[in-house]
Amino acid sequence: QSVLTQPPSVSGAPGQRVTISCTGSSSNIGAAYDVHWYQQLPGTAPKLLIYGNSNRPSGVPDRFSGSKSGTSASLAITGLQAEDEADYYCQSYDSSLSGYVFGTGTKVTVL
Amino acid sequence: QVQLQESGPGLVKPSETLSLTCSVSGGSISSYYWSWIRQPPGKGLEWIGDIYYSGSTNYNPSLKSRVTMSVDTSKNRISLNLRSVTAADTAVYYCARIQFGGFDYWGQGTLVTVSS
């Protein structure tokens, strides 16, 4: 039931920069609702990585950054590290659903 | 540091009711919205619904007919009931706190399997 679309997978070598897109519509991201990003390491609960489109919670490395434009958002990871290998999800609010929506999820692989 | 802990049966029979509790420690349940989110094995995240500490609720339309959430401020916990479950309801169920429109604290999750 995901209404936010992400690429299934992205990969990069250690030290490289990767980006993950999150495409929504006029009822969620395009309606000016904030986008949030989560990192889910294997076998663990999701962890808030970026909130309010581009803000990092305390303790999140500045290698992670978020942006939003129009009906899409992006998460960038610079200086990719082995420990960044995880699933990443975007999330927003949808006015048509009157509830919260998640992206389809992206698996990041460090080559 | 706010901590959330889900608890409940790990196995539920088809057509029965799934009941889970989320206990919150390290902070008050008051003045926040709290949510249940689930993740079927190998799949993505699905928002089930949320509840304010006052008891007002908002449910995912796809589950609304089967879901009830409640809050017990005296025990600092929230509860989830999902009726008439099927195998499609097998998932890891998470509780989470809502802040700024996102989910800032999560429980570790509990796997619920629907099977006879």
Interface residues (C-beta under 8 A of the other chain):
Chain A: Q1 S2 Y33 D34 H36 Y38 T44 A45 P46 K47 L48 Y51 G52 P57 Y89 Q91 S92 Y93 L97 S98 G99 Y100 V101 F102 G103 T104 G105
Chain B: S35 G44 L45 E46 W47 G49 D50 N58 Y59 N60 P61 S62 Y94 Q99 F100 G101 G102 F103 D104 W106 G107 Q108 G109
